[in-house]
């Protein structure tokens, strides 16, 4: 829907992660934060 109406580009869909598992969501978030934010304090994601 967001792509259809031009709110986001098709490549933005790669930024979403869908899960029904709290453990999987936690693992994804902590891994991404460690890789992209915590190793570079002050730098935005």
Backbone as CSV, one residue per row, in Angstrom:
resi,resn,N_x,N_y,N_z,CA_x,CA_y,CA_z,C_x,C_y,C_z
1,UNK,0.813,-1.184,0.000,0.000,0.000,0.000,0.869,1.265,0.000
2,UNK,1.926,1.261,0.805,2.793,2.437,0.868,3.506,2.685,-0.455
3,UNK,3.931,1.602,-1.107,4.598,1.727,-2.406,3.581,2.154,-3.458
4,UNK,2.424,1.553,-3.412,1.372,1.829,-4.399,1.055,3.321,-4.474
5,UNK,1.007,3.991,-3.337,0.661,5.409,-3.299,1.872,6.332,-3.264
6,UNK,3.071,5.773,-3.445,4.277,6.583,-3.538,4.797,7.126,-2.218
7,UNK,4.310,6.582,-1.120,4.779,7.035,0.194,6.213,6.595,0.445
8,UNK,6.555,5.391,-0.005,7.913,4.866,0.089,8.282,4.247,-1.247
9,UNK,9.569,4.061,-1.477,10.013,3.412,-2.702,10.045,1.897,-2.488
10,UNK,10.002,1.121,-3.573,10.026,-0.335,-3.424,11.226,-0.844,-2.633
11,UNK,12.368,-0.194,-2.766,13.558,-0.652,-2.035,13.422,-0.443,-0.527
12,UNK,12.541,0.462,-0.106,12.325,0.683,1.328,11.718,-0.536,2.007
13,UNK,11.056,-1.392,1.242,10.457,-2.590,1.828,11.522,-3.518,2.409
14,UNK,12.766,-3.395,1.924,13.866,-4.204,2.456,14.231,-3.800,3.883
15,UNK,13.749,-2.654,4.332,14.048,-2.173,5.680,13.114,-2.771,6.729
16,UNK,12.051,-3.419,6.287,11.078,-4.013,7.201,11.434,-5.454,7.508
17,UNK,11.157,-5.865,8.719,11.322,-7.261,9.131,10.036,-7.656,9.839
18,UNK,9.403,-8.718,9.374,8.132,-9.153,9.956,8.323,-10.486,10.664
19,UNK,7.801,-10.569,11.870,7.889,-11.809,12.629,6.773,-11.858,13.665
20,UNK,6.428,-13.058,14.070,5.479,-13.262,15.166,6.207,-13.692,16.434
21,UNK,7.528,-13.750,16.351,8.338,-14.244,17.457,9.046,-13.098,18.177
22,UNK,8.796,-12.972,19.462,9.476,-11.953,20.260,10.982,-12.217,20.267
23,UNK,11.367,-13.464,20.383,12.792,-13.810,20.417,13.479,-13.449,19.102
24,UNK,12.823,-13.731,17.987,13.394,-13.407,16.679,13.508,-11.887,16.507
25,UNK,12.505,-11.147,16.934,12.544,-9.689,16.844,13.673,-9.118,17.700
26,UNK,13.802,-9.629,18.926,14.861,-9.173,19.821,16.240,-9.449,19.210
27,UNK,16.433,-10.634,18.679,17.712,-11.004,18.054,18.025,-10.086,16.877
28,UNK,17.042,-9.833,16.039,17.229,-8.954,14.885,17.619,-7.546,15.334
29,UNK,16.867,-7.000,16.274,17.135,-5.636,16.741,18.501,-5.497,17.395
30,UNK,18.846,-6.433,18.262,20.140,-6.327,18.942,21.294,-6.515,17.964
31,UNK,21.154,-7.414,17.030,22.203,-7.630,16.027,22.397,-6.385,15.162
32,UNK,21.297,-5.798,14.701,21.382,-4.600,13.862,21.950,-3.415,14.645
33,UNK,21.528,-3.244,15.879,22.060,-2.147,16.687,23.551,-2.309,16.951
34,UNK,23.971,-3.522,17.260,25.392,-3.762,17.505,26.214,-3.515,16.247
35,UNK,25.701,-3.907,15.104,26.445,-3.771,13.854,26.463,-2.337,13.331
36,UNK,25.366,-1.608,13.518,25.236,-0.316,12.845,25.248,0.897,13.752
37,UNK,24.987,0.739,15.020,24.884,1.924,15.871,25.833,1.892,17.056
38,UNK,25.860,0.823,17.773,26.651,0.789,18.996,28.146,0.806,18.731
39,UNK,28.562,0.329,17.567,29.980,0.345,17.238,30.435,1.717,16.767
40,UNK,29.474,2.609,16.483,29.775,3.956,16.019,28.941,4.974,16.808
41,UNK,29.281,5.238,18.054,28.475,6.162,18.880,28.314,7.525,18.204
42,UNK,27.109,8.043,18.272,26.831,9.352,17.702,26.447,9.350,16.242
43,UNK,26.596,8.215,15.592,26.243,8.109,14.173,24.839,7.541,14.091
44,UNK,23.986,8.157,13.285,22.614,7.688,13.134,22.533,6.416,12.324
45,UNK,21.427,5.707,12.493,21.207,4.502,11.721,20.871,4.904,10.327
